[in-house]
Amino acid sequence: MSSHAPKPTAPPRTSADTPVSPPKRPHIADAAADGGGPLAREQAHLAASRSALRAMRADAESLDIADTTANWVNAEALRHTIEVRIKALADLTDTPLFFGRLDYEHAHHTAADTPTGSTAPPTEAALAGDEGDAGGDRFYIGRRHVHDADGEPMVIDWRAPISQPFYQASPKRPMDVLLRRRFGYTGGELTAYEDEPLTGPAAPAGEQTSRLLQSEIERPRVGPMRDIVATIQPEQDELVRAGIGGTVCVQGAPGTGKTAVGLHRVAYLLYAHRERLARTGTLVIGPNQSFLHYIEQVLPALGELQVKQATVADLVAHVEVRGTDSAERARIKGDARMADVLRRALRAGVRMPQEPVVVVRGSRRWRVPAYEVQEIVRQLLERDIRYGAARAALPQRVAHAVLVRMEEAGEAPDDRVQDAVARNAAVKAAVKEIWPLVDPAKLVLRLLSDAEALAEYAAGILTEAEQRTLLWEKPARGPKSAKWSAADAVLIDEAADLIERTPSLGHVVLDEAQDLSPMQYRAVGRRCTTGSATVLGDIAQGTTPWATGSWPEALRHLGKEDARVEELTRGFRVPREVIAYASRLLPSIAPGLAEATSVREAPGSLEFRPVGGAGAALDAEVAVALDAEVAVALDAEVVAACQEALTREGSVGLIAAEARIPALVAALAAAGLSHLSPGEETSADSRLTLVPATLAKGLEYDYVVLDEPAAVVDGEPLLTAQPRATPHRAGGAGDAAEQAAGWGADDAAQQAASQAAGPVTEEPPVPAHRTGLRRLYVALTRAVSGLTIVHARPLPAELTRGEAGRESAA
């Protein structure tokens, strides 16, 4: 790694053919100190690029569409396109317009023909950053493309093929790059640069750490999540640029940037497949609104304004959610077997006709016997189509049977006659009787309210104990008065899809995917049946009772069994000391999962503050007597830790168990410390956020104060064991034949499958302690610069393994 700065101490150059290695550390310099040197020229290019961007925006604003189209619909569409273009061309003064530069050895290369084995040394001009000819093309890499009045590029979009070597090139694989330059900014002003020769004698023998890159990664965080476009690492770039044809699943440890990878992948796909995704749409799905608010500025900063964001609850909002479920009931409702129950209940509504269909046209009566109508119904049941599509086909099939009889009688009916017959009152009445309309909410309501109906449709699928758990204690009178839960809404969405196919999007990003139930996976999967997906998560952070145990299992429910699964283990945000401490939990919460590493070493980033007799085994009576006193001391120590963290630059998160939140709110108020809630944007004047441990996932803070880890672990509901039938079908949302149609097999086949699955077995209880440890793992890994653990109770045993190592880290 080489660095340049206009300092008197910079090493002198001898000649163009004997380059001298510059210092290994970059110098921060201003334009005055630069004395008109390379830094000043780079600042001038930045100013010219900003001027060109403003001119591009002015050109877009000046477009007059009054005479371009006579169709007002087209005019509105064009006007909307122009408005989006104008917004995308906004000059964000606090966001660097470009962050890097590539000096190529040869001119006019593309991604397809870029050589990778060049060994010619960089010229002196290239190393110096001079504006003269360096032997090849020079490109400034930024968040969006900028060109001058003549159309010449001044900044190249980071997603362009010519930009890829900025992320992928290395001394071992230079990709025809002579020199990679990174820029440093302070307050939106270009203040430094750092050079990395990739070819020739000046190229380092091995990988070097960029000071500017490290500074950008470690920059304090205030406000919403930022893009990482300037700091994308090679393994992340490979995932970002993966093709649109397949689904990518990223297992990422805390701090590995998996969320950023998913968001930048959307931006890349929109660049590479703009027209296709403009038609089909893109969607980012997050775990909650706080998380979505945290990430909502990333894509707009990259110039992408049309990507929608939602939670799973938003996707399935067919009814108003006003109720809650116990953990056990929610787990059963989220089981993939519920899709089989719904499928069977829906199909049960189809009735085999017992009477012929008689159509009167003029003086003639045309009779289709009951056995022939039954055969039509059977054929439709066997087809891979939805309930509603089959219902729409039934009158046409009956009308066709009538037309056959007309032709046999010597008539010559055409399609108009068939359509007229299909609309005949007798045919419509028969369809209503045979294949009635179904309201998905009413279908679910009946299953949860009617014990006999549930027993009929769940026989061999759910055990009797599970059926009793599902039934409402007080049945609702109708869908509008029902106190639907979040899990009920997912069931209704499944039923709605069995009736009418859910429209598919072009690409879906699913973040924190490890926490979804099988039925939620199906809900997401049917929204990308013809598109692709990016699935992001960490098995070790699964904190719901139904959290997935493996990605193959989750991808099967999603309908993406052929997805490519990649693992990110190299962290960039969480300090090495913190991630190493949190990783002590991995053997208990995710056996077999690779332990994360971190490129950041921050001595002193992990601190422990025991209160009272923390860690000591106390007599029960003594513990009760000390409760009040210790609680006061614990609150005071937490407040003191927050006050100390606030003296440093950056955001501060206070994470605690739900039960501790009221006491901490009071303690902070008594100390005069204002705080935000998750989802509220931090600012220079308001940097402390009080976060329930249940909402901490996906969030990051420069400094974290973790209150009472044992309470975080204890905050999980206990799930009791339930006997259950072995699942006989757990197909993904995109399965073909019966599973895609939702109801194609007959009852005998379903019953046979249930019996073949084996006897009802006793399932072991869901380990609530493990779930609590996973939530603790999440809380421990939210810190970017420092973690302070305040506790009055003994730390969980899983954390005290290797106590000597912990004490030395502290």
N, C-alpha and C positions, 0 to 999 in steps of 0.2 A: 504494500500500500504506500503510495507516495502522496505528498501533500504540497500545495503551493500557497504562499502568502507573501505579500509585498513587505517583507521585513529585511532589515540590513543583514540579519544573521543567516539568510538563505544561502545555501551553498552556491558558489560561482559556477557558471557553465564554462566549459573549456572549448568544446567544438561540437558541431552538429553530429559528428560521427562517433563521439565518445561521450554519451550522455551520463551525467552524474546523478545518482539516486538522490532525490530530494528527501527531506526529513520524513520520518514515519508518522508524525503527528500533524494534523491540519492546524493552521493558525486562523483564528478569527480576526478579520481585518475589515476596516471600513474603507470607503472609496478614497477618502483623503490620504490615508496611509498607503493605499495602493498606488498612488501617484500616477494614475492613468494606465496602470498595468492590466493584466488579465481580468482581475476582479471588476475593474471599472468597465471593461468591455462587456463582461457578462451582465452587469447591471444595465448597461445600455441596451443589450439585446432584450432583457426583460422589459424595459420601458417600451421599446419598439414593439414587442409582442403584445403588450397590453394595449398599446395604441391600435394595433391591427385588430385585436379582438373587439375593441370598441367600434371600429369601422365596420366589422362584420355584423355587429348587432345593429348599428345604424342602418346598414343596407337592408337587414331583415325588417326593421321597423318602417322603412320607407316603401316597402312593397305595396302596390295598389292593386287589389284584386277586383276592383269594381267592374272592369271590362273583360276579365279573363274567363268568366263563366256566366251563363244565363240561368243556370239551375241553382236555386237558393240552397239546396241541400249540399251540393258540391262546394258552393261558396262558403258555407258554414264549416264544412270539413277542412277546407283550405285555410280558412281564418284560424281555426283551432291549431292546425299544423304550424302555422306561422307563429302563433302565440307560444307554443311549446318551444319552437326554435329560438325565439327571443329570450325566453327564460333560461334556456340551456347555454346561451352565450353571455350570461351575466358575468361580470368581472368581480370576483370575490377577492377583495383586496387583502384579506387575512389568509387567503389560501394561495400557496405558490402556484404560479401558472405553469412552471416547469420545475422539475426536481433533479434532472439528470441530463447528461449529454453522452452520446456515443460518437467516437471518431473511428470511422471504418477505414480499412486499408485500401479497399477498392471502391469504385463508384457503382451506384445503381444496383444494389443487391436486394433481393427479396428473401422471404423465409425459405423458399424452395431451393434457391441456389447459393445460399450463404456458405462459403467454405469454412471448415472448422480446423484446419491444420496449418494455417499460415504461421510462419516463424520470423518474418521480416521485422526488424526493430522499428519502434516508433521514431518518427523524425523529431528533431529538437523542437520544431514548431508545434507538433502535436503535444509533446510533453509540456510545453510552455503555455498551451492554450491560445496561441496566436491565431489571428483570423486569416492568416495566409493559407495557401494550399497545403494540407497535411497529407496529400497523397490519395485521398478518397473522400466519401461523403461524410458530413457532420450533421447529426440530428439531435435536437433538443427534445427530451421526452417529458411529456406533461399529461395533465388530466383530460385534455381535449385538444383537438386539432385546431391550429391557428395558421392562417395564411395571409400574405400581404396582398396589396392591390393587384399584383400581377399573378396571383394564384400560387406563388412560391411558398412552400411550407416554412413556417417559423417555429412551430411547435408540433411535434408528432404525437398523436394519441397513443397512450401507453398500451393500448390493445392491438395496435397495428403489428403485423408480422415483423416489420423492421425494428420494432421496439423490444422484441423478445430477448435479444442478447443482453439487454440491460439487466435482466433478472437471471439469465441462464449462463452467460459467458463466464469463463474462468481461465486462469493461466493454462490449465490443461486442455481446455476446449474454448479457445478465444472467439470462435464463430466470426472470424474476419475482423474483429474489433481490435484496434490498436490501443485505445484508451477509453476508459469509463470514468466519467466525472460526476460526482455527486455535489449538490449544492446545499448549503445551510442557510436558513432564514431566521430572522429575529423580528417578530412583529410584522411579518409580511415583507420585510426588506431582505434582499439577498446580501448576506454578510460574510459568507465563506464558501470555499469549494475544496474538494478533495479528489485527487486523481489516483486512478488505479491502472497502471499500464498492464495490458494483458498479453502483449507480444514482445519478444526480444529480450535483451539483457536486463532491462529495467523491470521486467515482470517478476513478481515475487515467486519464490520456489513453491510456496504452498498457499493455502487460504489465509487471508489477512482479515482482521476485524476493522471495519470502517468506524472511525470515531463519530462521523456525522450520522451514519446509520444507527449507531448505538445511542447517540443523543436523541435522535428522533423517536426511537422505540421507548426510551425512558422519559420522554417529555411528560411533565405533569398533566393529569387529565382533569379538565374542568368543562362541564357541559356534556353534550351527547357524544356518542361514539364517533371517532374520526375514521376516515378511510386509511388504508395502509399501502396505498398505491406506490409510495416512495420506498417502502421497506419490504415489499413482497420478497420472500425467500424462494430459492429454486424449487424446493419440494412443494411449496404453496402454489407457485406459478404453474407447475405441471397440472395441478388440480383445477386451477382457475381456467386454463385453456383447454381442458378436456372437451371433446366434441359433444355436440348436442344430441347425437344419436343414442346415447346410453345414459343410464342413471349412475351417479357417483355417490357412494356413501363414505363419509369421512368420520372415522373414530378419532377424536382429538382430545388429548389431555388438556387440563386447564392451562390457558396462556399460549396455546399453540396456534391461535388465530383461526380456528375453524369457522367461526361466524363471519369473520372478515373474508375468508376464502369463499364462503357461499355467496356473500353479497357481491364480491368482485367477479365471481363467476357469472352472476346474472348480468352485470355490466358488460362483461366480455361477450357473452352470448348475444346480447342485444346489438352489440357492434358487429359481430360476425354473421348474425342471422336476423337482421333488423326487419326485413319484410315479412319473414315467416312468423316471428314472434309478435309483430304488430297485429297480425290477423288473429293469432291464437291466444295471446296474452301471457303474462308472467305474474307470479304471485309469491310473496315471501310470507311464510307462516311461522309465527313465534309463539312462545308459551303463554304470554300474557301481554296486556297493554303497556305495562311498565317497560318491558323488554322492547316492544315495538317502538315506543317513544324514544328509547335510548339509541336505537339504530336508525331512526327514520331520516337522518341527515346524510347518511353515507352515500346512498345512490344519487341523490340530487347533487352532491358535491362532485360526483363523477359525470354529471351531465345527463343522468337518467331520471326523468321526472314522471314516467308513466307506469312505474311498477307499483302494484297494489300490495298492501300489507294486511294481514288478518291473523286472528287466532283460530284454532279449531272451532271454538265456540261461535265465532263469527260465521264460519262456513255452514254450520248446521243450525242456524238461528231460525228454524221453522216455527218455533213456539217461544213464548216468554218463559225464561228460566226463573222460577221463584222458589224452588225447593232444593233440598240437599239430600244426599244419600249417605248412609253409613259406608265405611270403607269396604265392608264385605259386600254390601248390595251393589256398590259401584263397580267392584271387581267383577261380579257376575254379569252385570249389564255390559261391561266392556269386553267380555269373553267372546271370541269368534264364534262360539257355538250359538250365540244369540242370532247370528245371521241365518242359521239353519232353522231356528224356531220361527223367525219372521217369514222366511221363505215358505215354510209349511203352512203357517197361518194364512198367508196371502193366497196360496194355491187352493186352500180349502174353500175359498169363496166361489170358485168356479163350479157350476152345477151342470151335470150331464142332462141334456134335454130329454123329456119323456113324451113330448108332443111334437107333431110335425109343424113345419113352418109353411103357412099357406099365404101366397101373395096373389092379390086380385089386381089384374090390369085389364081395364075395359070389361069385356064380357067373359074373359078367360080367368081361370083359377089355376095357379101353378103351385104344386104341392111338393115340398122336399121332406121326405120321411124322417122320423126321429133318428133312426140308425145312421142315416147319412150325415145328419147334423152332428151326431156324436162323433163320427169319424173325423169330421172337420175340427171339432174341439180337441180331439186327441192329437191330431197332427200339429195343431198350434201349440199344445202343451209341450210337444217334443222339440219344438224349434228354439233356437238360441236368440230369443227376442224378449223384450220386457213385457210385463203384464199389460201395460197400456197400449203398446204396439200390437200385441196379439188381439186385444179387444177391438182395436181399430181395423184389424184385418178380418175379423169374423164376419161383419156384414158383407164385405166384398166377396168372401168365400161362399157365403150363402147365396148371394146374388149371382155368382158365377154358376152355381148349381141350377138356378132358375133359368139362366140363359142357355145352358146345355139342353134343357127340356124345350125351350122355345125353338132352338135350332132343329131338334129332333121332330118338332111339329111342323117344320117347314118355314119358320119365320127367319128373318135375317137381322137379329139385334146387333147393335154396336156398343161401344164403350159408354155412350150417353145413356143407353137403356140400362146397362149394368149399374151405373151410378144412381139412376132413378130407382131401381129395384133396391139397392142398398139403403136408400133413404125411405123406403116404404115403411109405413107404420107397423106392419106385422113383423118385418125384419128387425126394426128398432126395438120393438117390444120383446122379441126373442133374445136379442143381444143383452138387453137390460136384465132379463131373467137369468140367462146363462152366465154372463160375464159382467157382474155388477161393477159400477164405479167404486173405488176404494179410497178413502181418506187415510193417508199414512198415520196421522195423529190418532185417529179413531182406532186404527188397527192396533197400535201400541197400547192405547188406553185400555182396550179390551183385554189384552194379554196381562196387563198389570193389575186389573181390577177383577177379572173373572177367573176364579180358581179352576173351574171345570175346563174352560177354554185353554188356559195355560197348561193344564195337565194333558189335554189332548194333543196340543201342538208341540209340547216339550218332552213327550214320552220318549225315553231312550236317548235323549240329548242332555237334559238337565235332571239331576236327582230330585227327589221329593223335597229334601231339605233346601236345596237351592231354589226350587219353585216357591216354597213358603217364604224364603228371604225376599224374593222378588215382589211378592204381592203387597200392594198398598194396604196399610192398616185401615184407612178410611177411603174407599174408592171415590173418585170424583164423578160428578154428574155428567161432565162433558169436557172436551178438550180445552175450552176457554177457562173453565174453573179449576182445572187440574194444576197442582203445584209441581210442574215439571222440573226435573233436575237436569244437570248438564249431561249426564249419561243417557237420560231419556231422549234428549234432543238428538244425540248421535243415533239412537235406535230409530227415531222418526226419519232421520236422514237416510238410513239404510233402507227403510221401508219405501221412502219416496224414490230411491234409486231402483228398487225392484219394480216399481210401477213405470217410471219414466227415466230414461238414461240421463245421468248427470253430465252436463257439457264438460269437455276436457280442455285444459289449458295447454299451452305449448311447453311451459317449464314451471316447475314448482320448487321452491327452496323450503325445506322443512328443518327448522332449527330446534335444538333440544329434543330431538326425536326419541330419545331413550325413554321419555316419560309417558308416551302415548300407550293407550290400551289397544288391543287388536282391532276393536271396532273403530277406534279413532284412526288407526292406520288405514283401514278400509275407506273411511270417509275421505281421507287425503288422497288415497290411491285412485279413487274413481274420478278425481279431478285432474288426473294426468294419465289417463289410460292410453291416450294416443300421443302423449308428450313424454318428456323426460323429467327427472327430478334430481335435486341435490339434497341428500339426507345428511344432516349434521348432528353429532351428539357424542356422548361419552357414557359408556355403560356404567362406569363408576359413579356417575352423578344421577343415576336413576332414583328418584325419591318418591315415586307413587307406588302404591301396593301392587300395581299391575305393570311396573316398569319392565321392559324387555330384558331378557337374559342374554340375548345374542343378536347380532345384526342379521344373520340369515333368517332367523325367526321373524324379526320385524319386517324385513324386506319381502318375505313371503306373504304376510298380511297386507303389505302395501301393493302387492301385485307386481313387484320388481325383483323377482328372484335372480335375474341375471345381472344385477347391479354389480359394479366394480367397487370393492371395499378397500379403502386405503386408511392407513393409520398415521397420524401425526403425533410424535412423541417429543419433539424438540420445542421447548417453550421459549418465548421471547419476552413475555411480560412479567410473569411471576418469578420473583427471585429464587435462586437455586436453594437457598436455605429453607424457604417457605415450602416449596414444592416437595423437597426431600422429607420434611416433617409430615406434611399431609399424606405423602405416599406410604407412610406407616399403616395407613388404614386399608390399603389396596388388598392385602391378603384376605381381609375379612369382608370387603365389599365387592371386590371383582377379582377373584382368584384367576391367575393366568394372564391378566392384563399387564402389558408392558409398563414399567414405571417410567414416568416422564422425567426428562432432563430439562435443564434451563441454561441458556447461554449467558444469563446474567448472574453475576456473583455480587452479593450485597451484604457484606459483614454487618451484623447488627440489625438486620431487617426483621428478625424474629425475637420478640420479647415476651417474657412471662411475668405476670403480676399476680401472685397468689394473695388471697385475702384471708385473714384470720388463720384458722387451722386447716387451710386447703391442703389436701393430700394426706392428712392425718386421719386415722381411723378413730372415730369418736363414738362414745357410748350414746345410745339413742336418747336418753334423758338429757344428757349434756347438749346434744345436737339441737333438741327442741328449745332448750333454754337459750342457746346462742343464736337461734334463727333470726330474731328481730335485729339483734346487734350486728350480726354478720351481714344481713341484707342491707342495712344502712351503710356499712363499710364497703360492701360490694358496689353499691350505687355510686358512692363517693369516688371510689377508685376508677370506675368506668368514666365518670365525668372528668376526672383528672387526666386520664389517658386521652380523652377526646380533646381537652384543652391543649395538651401538649402536641397532639397531632396537628391541630389547627395553627400552630406556630410555624409549620412547614408549608411549603408551596404545594398546592394540589388539593384534590378532593379527599374527603374523609367519610368512610362508611362505618356506622355502628351497627353491627349485626347481632341479633339476639333471638332467642326463642319467642314464639308468639306470646307465651304466658308472661314474659318479662317486659313486654313493650309498655304497658301502662305505668309500671314503676319507673322505667327509664324516661318516659315522657315527663313525668313529674320531676325526676331528678335533674333533667336537662333544663326544665323551666325554672327550677329553684336556683340553678347556677347561672341563669341568664343566657343560656345557649339556645338560640333558635335552630330549628332543624327542618329538613325537607322530608317528604315521603318518597318512596320509590316511584319513578316516573316523572317527578318534578326536576326541572333542569337546574343543575348547579351553576353558580356564577362566582365571580371574585368575592362578592359580599356574602354569599350563602353557600358554604362548601360542605356542611355536615348533613348527612342523610341517615335517618334511622330506618333500618331495613329489617323486617321480620325474616327469619332464616328461610321461610317458605317462599319468599320472593327474591332471594339473593341470586338465583341462578342466572347466568348470562351477564351479570353486571360486574363492573370493575371500579375500584377506587384506588387512588394513590396510597392511602393509608387506611387500614381496617383495624377497628377495635372490636374484638370478638368477646362477647359477654357469655360467661358460663357455658362452656362446651357441653357439659353433662346435661344441661337443660335442653340444649338443641337436640341431643340424642333422645332424650326422654319424651320429646314432643310428638312422637309418632303414635297413631292409633294402633291398637292390637287387633289383628285379624285372627279369628278362630278357625280351626280346621273344619272343613266341610267335605262330606263324601260327594264325589262327582263321577259322572261317566267319562271314560276316556274320550277325548275329542276325536270324532270320526271324520270331520271335515273342517279344516281351518284354512280354506283357500284364500288367496289374495283377492283384492278388489278387481283385478283384471283377469281372473280365471275364465276359461272358455266354457262352452256348453251350459250345463245346469247352473254352475256358480255364476256365470256372467248373466244369464237370464234370471237367475234367482229362484226359479220354481220349476225347472223342466222335468225332474225325475218324479216318478210316481211314489205313492206312500209305501208300497211294498219294497221298493228299492231302498228307500230311506230307512225303513225298519230293519232291513237286512244289513245295511251298513252299520246301524247302531248295534245290532247284535254281534256283528263281526268285530266290533271294536273291543269287545271284552266286557267283563263285569264292572259294576260300579265299584270304584276304589276310593279309599280314604286319601285325600290330598293333605300333605303336611301343612302346618300353618305358615302363613307368610311371615317371614322373620322381621318383625317391626324394629328390632334392635339394629339389624343390618340397614334398614331404610333410614333410621336415625343417624347411623354412622355415615351413610352416603350424604345426608343433608349437612352433616358436620364437614365432610370433605369439600362440599361446595363452598361452605362459609370460610374454610381455611384458605381457599385458593382464590379469593376475590381481590387480594392485595397486590398492587404493582410495585410499591416501594417499601412498605413496612407493615408488619402484622403484630399487634399487641393482643395477647390473650389474658383476659382478666377472669379469675375464677376463685370461688370460695369452696366449691366442692372438688373432690378428687377428679383429675382428668380421666377420661375413659381409658380402660386398661390397654386398649389397642394403640393408644398414643404413647404410652409410657414404656413401650419396648425400646431397648437401647437408651436407657435414661442418661447414661454418661454422654452420649452424643447430643442429647437435647440440652443438657446443661452447658456443654461447651458452645453450642449454637447460641444459647441465650447470653 
